[in-house]
Every structure is written in C-alpha cells, then in structure tokens.
Amino acid sequence: MIKTTVTNKEIWRIAYPIMLGNLAQTIITFTDTAFLGHLGANELSGSMMAGLYYFVFTTLAMGFAVGIQIFIARRFGEGDYKRIGVVFQHGASFVLGLGILLFCILFFFSHRLLHVIIESENIYVAADEYLRFRQFGIFFVVFNFLFRSFYVGISSTRVITYSTLIMAVVNIFFDWALIFGNAGLPEMGIGGAALASLLAEITAFCFFWIFTYIKIPHEEYGMFQWHKMEPELLGNILKVAFPSMIQRLFSFGAWFIFFVMIEKMGETAIGVSSVVRSTYMILIIPGIAFASTANTLTSRIIGEGKSAEVMSTIWRVVKNSFLCSVVLVAVVATIPQLVLQIYTDDLTLAQAAIPSVYVICVATLLGAFSMTFFEAVSGTGNTTAAMALEFGILIIYIVYVFLMSKTSTIAGVWTAEWVYNILIGLISLVYIWKADWGRKRI
C-alpha cells in the first residue's frame, strides 16, 4: 500500500468545516427536539416522524449533490476550473425542477400518506401540523445541498461553517419565539418549530447565494455566467448522480421504516427513540464529515493521477474519524442521563432510553470506519456499485428491524445499526481493496 501524500492537517482542513456544516440539519433537529420535548411526548414524536418523512424526500437532492460534488472535485483535481461553473449551472437547473416536483408530492399527498403510516392519532395530528409549514423548505434545501457540494468539491469548506452558524442562530431564536409565543410573536407550538426550521433554511439559501456572488472569482470558475446547456454533460452527471440519489432514498427510506416499526411498538417506544435519535445525530456528525472528506479526496486524488494512494488516504481519514468520534462517545456514555434531559424533562422516558444510548455509542464507533469506506466507493465515481452494495444490506437491515421489533426491546431494535455498519464497512473495504475502480472516468 503506497503511503498517502495527504496530511492529517489537510484532512482536517476539509473535514472540520463539513463537520460544522453537517450540524445544519442536526441543529434544527436538536433544537426542535429540545424545545418540543418540554411540550410533550406526542409533539416530540410527531415532529420526529414528520421530519424523517420530509428528509426522505430531501435525500434525492442530497444524492444528486453527491454526484455534482464528485464532478466538481474531479475537475478541481484536474485544474479545469472553468468547467466547474458549467457543472454547477447544470446542477442548479436540475434541482430547480426537482424541488418543484418534490414540493408537489409533499403538498398533495402527505396528508393521506402520514395517516396510513402513523398508527397513533395523537402523533399523526402533531406530525401533520409540523409538515404543514416544513414542506415549503424543500425549495431551499435542494439548493443548499448544491452549494455545499460545490464548496466541498473545491475543498473550500469554511463557508459551510458560516451558513451553519447562521442557521443555528435563526432556528434557535424562532423556536424560542414561535413555539412558546415569546418576543411578541404568536404561540404556535409544534407549528412554530416547523416555521422556525423553514426560516433557517431560507436564511442559509440567501447567505449561500450572496457569499458565492461576492467571494468566488466569476471568470476563473465560470460562475454566474450563462453556459449553453449540454445534454451530454447533464446525462453524464445523472449517470453518476442517479445511483447516489436512489441509494440515499433507499438508505433514508429504511431509516424511516425503522421508526415506523418502532412507532407500532407504542407511544413510549417512539418517544424513547425520538431522544435516542437526536443523540445519535450528534454523535455521528464527525463520522459523516470525515466520510464526505474521503469522498472528495478519493475523487480528487484520482483526478490528480494518484490512484495508488487512495487506500492509504482512506485509512488516514478513518483514524481521524475514529479518534474524533471516541471523544463524543466517551462524554455521552459517561453522563447519558444528563444528555437525555436536554431533550425531555420526563425522567422516566430519559431512564428508559439509556440502554439504547449505549447501543448507539457502539454504532458510532463502527460508523467511523464504515461510513468512510462507503463514501470512498462513491468517490471513485462508481456510484452504481455503491447503490447496489447498500441496497442488498438494507434488505437485511429492514428484516432485522422487523424481527427485533416483534421479539425484543427498544435497545434490541437499535442494534440494527451495528448490523448495518459492520456489513457496509466490510463490503466497502473489499471493494476498494480488490475492485478495478482506478480506470473509472467521469
């Protein structure tokens, strides 16, 4: 294995802002959960179910953005900066149409779908109220993903930090103001949480456009210029992005099914899993950030003609991811009760969630390995392989969740995260090690 020329400093330079950037949606979930957990278990569970349902739709935009990120990183590695703006424009045109389509589905069909999916009437009412406002965010989220892919692709990720801080401030303020009726604004309860999230997403969208217009050299990157549409280029982008879109749809769809099955175990089970999920989302932030870094570095290194360094680079990213994750896991595992009380003042609910918290602590450490290698598979440009790989594992995952939800405890169901991470990590490792991906051209 040839030693990588990528340093730890360079890995952290890319990963650290992404880590903060990944806080964007997590902070929205975190603050919504923290505030709504003090309103009641039904509001907490309703916002979680509606939020997960909403994220299933956003995964299509997320998957497309991964394809754009791979193209931009490859052009950046080749030094072909002018083409980056062309790729971005084609991406913007596509996500505009995608956003309109997804909104129409959310607006016209969600009311009935949620009623079929959610068994508890109380949780359904809360979820429907939450989605009534949140669904409008899809127009802005699709572009926010696109901008993040642009900045990750050119390894200039500090702007993601700024956007995250702005989103956090906006969301926290309006959660406080709109949920409880502070600062002279109406008391809206769960609807206020959804509206606060929408305002945060709009703010991030505006910030990205303004920052990019002011800071990115228009001529050098071909940004904010009209480029003739190239059907062949869009087709090539979709060839890479479409498997990633479907893969993420499967992945988040399975995650949603996971909670649907838990909801059928009772309102207590879904209440416990709501706070566990929010804790898990914080724990895996480093893993997700380093995985995205592995994706970008893999694509860039191949573009630079250094394919032989890919494996050693990924292992270096894994080590950094694991060390960072260990710190968070140690804190949560040491004081789980205090962490859970951030989300709920129901001591019985918090106590019931502790066994599941220990389960996700182990899953987080497994994910530091598995997510990094899996994203590296996509970074090679072979997103079809990544899609096929995850699809097979998700079938096993869903079957496991179903069986455990019928026969085990809540913590037992959460061990499905161990199964998923072990399988996806090992298979991705074998692919990077053995497959002939070095000749893949995009």
C-alpha positions in Angstrom: 0.0 0.0 0.0 1.6 3.3 -1.2 1.8 5.9 1.5 -0.5 8.9 1.0 0.7 12.4 0.4 -2.5 13.8 2.0 -1.6 15.0 5.5 -3.8 15.0 8.6 -3.8 18.8 8.5 -5.3 18.7 5.0 -7.9 16.1 6.1 -9.0 18.3 9.0 -9.0 21.4 6.8 -11.7 19.8 4.7 -13.5 17.8 7.4 -13.8 20.4 10.2 -16.0 22.9 8.3 -18.0 20.0 6.9 -18.5 18.8 10.4 -19.9 22.1 11.4 -21.9 22.2 8.1 -23.4 18.9 8.9 -24.7 20.5 12.1 -27.1 22.5 10.0 -29.9 19.9 9.8 -28.8 18.3 13.0 -29.1 21.6 14.9 -32.6 22.0 13.5 -33.5 18.6 14.8 -31.7 19.1 18.0 -33.3 22.5 18.9 -36.8 21.3 17.7 -36.4 18.2 19.9 -35.0 20.1 22.9 -37.9 22.6 22.8 -40.7 20.2 21.8 -39.6 17.6 24.4 -40.8 20.1 27.0 -44.2 20.4 25.4 -45.0 16.7 25.5 -44.1 13.3 24.1 -46.7 13.4 21.3 -45.3 16.7 20.0 -41.8 15.3 20.2 -42.7 12.1 18.4 -44.8 13.9 15.8 -42.0 16.3 14.8 -39.6 13.4 14.5 -41.9 11.3 12.3 -42.7 14.3 10.1 -39.1 15.4 10.0 -38.0 11.9 8.9 -40.7 11.8 6.3 -39.6 15.2 5.0 -35.9 14.1 4.9 -36.8 11.0 2.8 -37.7 13.5 0.0 -34.7 15.7 0.5 -32.4 12.6 0.0 -33.0 12.8 -3.7 -31.4 16.3 -3.8 -28.7 15.1 -1.4 -27.8 12.2 -3.7 -27.7 14.4 -6.7 -25.5 16.9 -4.9 -23.0 14.0 -4.2 -22.8 13.4 -8.0 -22.2 17.1 -8.5 -19.5 17.1 -5.8 -17.7 14.2 -7.4 -17.7 16.0 -10.8 -16.5 19.3 -9.2 -13.8 17.6 -7.2 -12.6 15.7 -10.3 -12.4 18.9 -12.4 -10.7 20.7 -9.5 -8.1 17.9 -9.2 -7.5 18.2 -13.0 -7.2 22.0 -12.7 -10.1 22.5 -15.1 -11.7 25.3 -13.0 -13.7 26.9 -15.8 -15.8 23.7 -16.2 -16.8 23.9 -12.5 -19.2 26.7 -13.2 -20.7 24.8 -16.1 -21.3 21.7 -13.9 -22.8 23.9 -11.2 -25.2 25.6 -13.6 -26.4 22.2 -14.9 -26.9 21.1 -11.3 -28.9 24.3 -10.5 -31.2 23.7 -13.4 -31.9 20.2 -12.4 -32.5 20.8 -8.7 -34.9 23.6 -9.5 -37.1 21.2 -11.4 -36.6 18.5 -8.7 -37.6 21.0 -5.9 -40.9 21.8 -7.7 -41.6 18.1 -8.2 -40.9 17.1 -4.6 -43.0 20.0 -3.2 -46.0 18.9 -5.3 -45.7 15.4 -3.9 -45.4 16.7 -0.3 -48.2 19.2 -0.7 -50.8 17.0 -2.4 -50.1 13.5 -0.9 -48.5 13.8 2.5 -51.8 14.3 4.5 -53.0 10.8 3.4 -49.7 9.1 3.5 -48.9 10.1 7.0 -52.4 8.9 8.1 -51.6 5.5 6.7 -48.1 5.3 8.1 -48.6 6.6 11.6 -50.8 4.4 13.9 -51.3 6.8 16.9 -53.8 9.5 16.1 -52.2 11.9 18.6 -48.8 11.6 16.9 -50.4 11.9 13.4 -52.1 15.2 14.3 -48.8 16.6 15.6 -46.9 15.3 12.5 -49.4 16.8 10.1 -49.2 20.2 11.8 -45.4 20.1 11.6 -45.2 19.2 8.0 -47.8 21.9 7.0 -45.1 24.5 7.4 -41.9 22.5 6.9 -42.8 21.2 3.4 -42.1 24.7 1.9 -38.4 24.3 2.8 -37.9 21.8 0.0 -37.4 24.6 -2.5 -34.4 26.0 -0.5 -32.9 22.7 0.8 -32.2 21.4 -2.7 -30.1 24.5 -3.5 -28.4 24.4 -0.1 -27.2 20.8 -0.8 -26.0 22.0 -4.2 -23.9 24.8 -2.7 -22.4 22.6 -0.1 -21.4 20.1 -2.8 -19.7 23.0 -4.7 -17.7 24.1 -1.7 -16.7 20.6 -0.6 -15.7 19.8 -4.2 -13.3 22.7 -4.4 -12.0 22.0 -0.8 -13.1 25.4 0.4 -15.5 24.4 3.1 -15.2 27.3 5.6 -18.3 29.0 4.1 -20.3 25.9 5.3 -19.3 26.8 8.8 -20.7 30.3 8.4 -24.0 29.1 6.9 -24.4 26.6 9.8 -23.9 29.3 12.4 -26.5 31.5 10.7 -29.0 28.6 10.5 -28.4 27.7 14.2 -29.0 31.3 15.4 -32.1 31.7 13.3 -33.6 28.4 14.2 -32.9 28.7 17.9 -34.4 32.2 18.1 -37.5 31.4 16.2 -38.0 28.1 18.1 -37.9 30.0 21.3 -40.2 32.8 19.9 -42.7 30.8 17.9 -43.2 27.6 20.0 -43.8 29.4 23.2 -45.0 32.8 22.0 -42.1 35.0 23.0 -40.8 38.3 21.6 -44.3 39.4 20.7 -44.8 36.5 18.3 -47.8 34.1 18.3 -47.6 30.9 20.4 -47.7 28.2 17.7 -46.4 25.1 19.4 -45.2 22.4 17.0 -46.2 24.5 14.0 -43.8 27.2 15.4 -40.9 24.7 15.4 -41.6 23.8 11.7 -41.8 27.5 10.8 -38.5 28.2 12.6 -36.9 25.4 10.6 -38.2 26.8 7.3 -36.9 30.3 8.1 -33.5 28.8 8.9 -33.4 27.1 5.6 -34.4 30.2 3.7 -31.7 32.2 5.5 -29.0 29.7 4.6 -30.1 29.8 1.0 -29.8 33.6 0.8 -26.4 33.5 2.5 -25.0 30.9 0.1 -26.1 33.0 -3.0 -24.7 36.2 -1.6 -21.4 34.8 -0.4 -20.8 32.9 -3.6 -21.5 36.0 -5.7 -19.1 38.2 -3.7 -16.3 35.7 -2.9 -16.0 33.3 -5.8 -14.0 34.6 -8.8 -16.6 34.5 -11.6 -14.2 34.3 -14.5 -11.9 31.7 -13.0 -14.7 29.3 -12.1 -17.2 30.2 -14.7 -19.8 31.1 -12.1 -22.8 33.5 -12.6 -22.4 33.2 -16.4 -24.8 31.7 -18.8 -23.4 28.5 -20.3 -25.0 26.7 -23.1 -26.9 23.6 -21.9 -25.0 20.4 -22.7 -27.3 17.4 -22.7 -24.3 15.1 -22.8 -22.8 16.7 -19.7 -26.2 16.6 -17.8 -26.5 12.9 -18.9 -23.0 12.1 -17.5 -23.8 13.9 -14.3 -27.0 12.0 -13.9 -25.2 8.8 -14.7 -23.1 9.3 -11.7 -25.7 11.1 -9.5 -28.8 8.9 -10.1 -27.4 5.8 -8.4 -26.4 8.0 -5.5 -29.9 9.5 -5.4 -31.6 6.1 -5.3 -29.0 4.8 -2.8 -29.8 7.7 -0.4 -33.5 7.3 -1.0 -33.2 3.6 0.0 -31.0 4.5 3.0 -33.2 7.2 4.5 -36.3 5.3 3.4 -35.0 2.3 5.5 -34.3 4.7 8.4 -37.9 6.0 8.2 -39.2 2.4 8.1 -37.1 1.7 11.2 -39.1 4.4 13.1 -42.4 3.4 11.6 -41.9 -0.1 13.1 -40.9 1.3 16.4 -43.9 3.6 16.4 -46.1 0.4 16.2 -44.4 -0.8 19.4 -46.3 2.0 21.2 -46.1 5.8 22.1 -43.4 5.1 24.8 -41.2 3.3 22.4 -41.3 6.1 19.8 -40.8 8.7 22.5 -37.7 6.9 23.7 -36.4 6.5 20.1 -37.0 10.3 19.5 -34.5 11.3 22.1 -32.1 8.5 21.2 -32.2 9.5 17.5 -31.4 13.1 18.4 -28.4 12.0 20.5 -27.3 9.7 17.7 -27.4 12.5 15.1 -24.9 14.5 17.3 -22.6 11.5 17.8 -22.3 10.7 14.1 -21.5 14.3 12.9 -17.7 13.6 12.8 -18.3 10.3 11.0 -20.4 11.9 8.3 -17.9 14.8 7.9 -14.9 12.5 7.5 -16.9 10.3 5.2 -17.6 13.3 2.9 -13.9 14.2 3.1 -13.0 10.7 2.0 -15.4 11.0 -1.0 -13.8 14.3 -2.1 -10.2 13.2 -1.5 -10.8 10.0 -3.4 -12.2 11.8 -6.4 -9.6 14.5 -6.3 -6.7 12.0 -5.9 -7.9 10.0 -8.9 -8.2 13.3 -10.9 -4.5 14.0 -10.0 -3.5 10.6 -11.3 -2.5 9.2 -7.9 -5.0 6.3 -7.6 -2.4 4.2 -5.8 -2.7 6.5 -2.8 -6.4 6.0 -2.3 -6.4 3.2 0.2 -3.8 4.7 2.4 -5.6 8.0 2.3 -8.9 6.4 3.3 -7.2 4.7 6.3 -5.8 8.0 7.4 -9.3 9.5 7.2 -10.7 6.6 9.2 -8.1 7.1 12.0 -9.1 10.8 12.3 -12.8 10.0 12.3 -12.4 7.3 14.9 -10.4 9.5 17.3 -12.9 12.4 17.0 -15.9 10.1 17.5 -14.3 8.5 20.6 -14.4 11.8 22.4 -18.1 12.4 21.8 -18.9 8.8 22.7 -17.0 9.0 25.9 -18.9 12.1 27.0 -22.3 10.6 26.2 -21.6 7.2 27.6 -20.4 8.7 30.9 -23.4 11.0 31.5 -26.3 9.6 29.4 -28.9 10.8 31.9 -27.8 14.4 31.7 -27.6 14.3 27.9 -31.1 12.9 27.5 -32.5 15.5 29.9 -31.6 18.1 27.3 -34.4 16.7 25.2 -37.0 15.8 27.8 -37.9 16.6 31.4 -39.7 13.2 31.6 -37.2 11.4 33.9 -38.9 8.0 33.2 -38.5 8.5 29.4 -34.9 9.5 29.8 -34.1 6.5 32.0 -35.8 4.1 29.6 -33.6 5.5 26.8 -30.2 4.8 28.4 -29.8 1.2 27.2 -30.4 2.4 23.6 -27.9 5.2 24.1 -25.2 2.7 24.9 -26.1 0.8 21.7 -25.7 3.9 19.5 -22.4 4.7 21.2 -21.0 1.4 19.8 -22.7 2.1 16.4 -21.0 5.5 16.2 -17.5 3.9 16.5 -18.4 1.3 13.9 -19.7 4.1 11.7 -16.3 5.9 11.8 -15.0 3.0 9.7 -18.0 2.0 7.7 -19.2 5.5 6.5 -15.7 6.5 5.4 -15.1 3.5 3.3 -18.6 3.5 1.8 -18.3 7.2 0.8 -14.9 6.4 -0.8 -16.7 3.9 -3.0 -18.8 6.7 -4.4 -15.7 8.9 -4.6 -14.3 6.5 -7.2 -17.2 7.6 -9.4 -18.8 4.1 -9.3 -22.0 5.2 -7.6 -23.8 2.3 -9.2 -21.7 -0.1 -7.2 -22.4 1.9 -4.1 -26.1 1.8 -4.7 -26.1 -2.0 -5.3 -24.0 -2.5 -2.3 -26.2 -0.6 0.1 -29.5 -2.0 -1.4 -28.6 -5.5 -0.5 -27.5 -4.6 3.0 -30.7 -2.5 3.6 -32.9 -5.5 2.9 -31.1 -7.4 5.6 -31.3 -4.3 7.9 -35.1 -4.0 7.4 -35.7 -7.7 8.0 -33.6 -7.5 11.2 -35.5 -4.4 12.4 -38.9 -6.1 11.8 -37.9 -9.3 13.7 -36.4 -7.4 16.6 -39.4 -5.1 16.9 -41.6 -8.2 17.3 -39.4 -10.0 19.8 -37.0 -7.7 21.5 -36.7 -4.4 23.5 -36.2 -0.9 22.0 -32.4 -1.2 22.6 -32.5 -4.6 20.8 -34.1 -2.9 17.8 -31.4 -0.2 17.8 -28.7 -3.0 17.4 -29.7 -2.9 13.8 -27.3 -0.1 13.5 -24.5 -2.5 14.4 -25.6 -4.9 11.7 -25.7 -2.2 9.0 -22.3 -0.6 9.9 -20.4 -3.9 10.1 -21.8 -5.2 6.7 -21.5 -1.9 4.8 -18.0 -1.3 6.1 -16.5 -4.7 5.3 -18.0 -4.9 1.9 -16.8 -1.4 1.0 -13.3 -2.3 2.2 -13.2 -5.3 0.0 -14.4 -3.2 -3.0 -11.8 -0.6 -2.5 -9.1 -3.3 -2.0 -10.0 -5.7 -4.8 -12.2 -4.0 -7.5 -10.7 -2.3 -10.6 -12.1 1.2 -10.0 -8.9 3.1 -11.0 -9.9 3.2 -14.6 -13.3 4.8 -14.0 -13.7 8.0 -15.9 -16.3 10.7 -15.3 
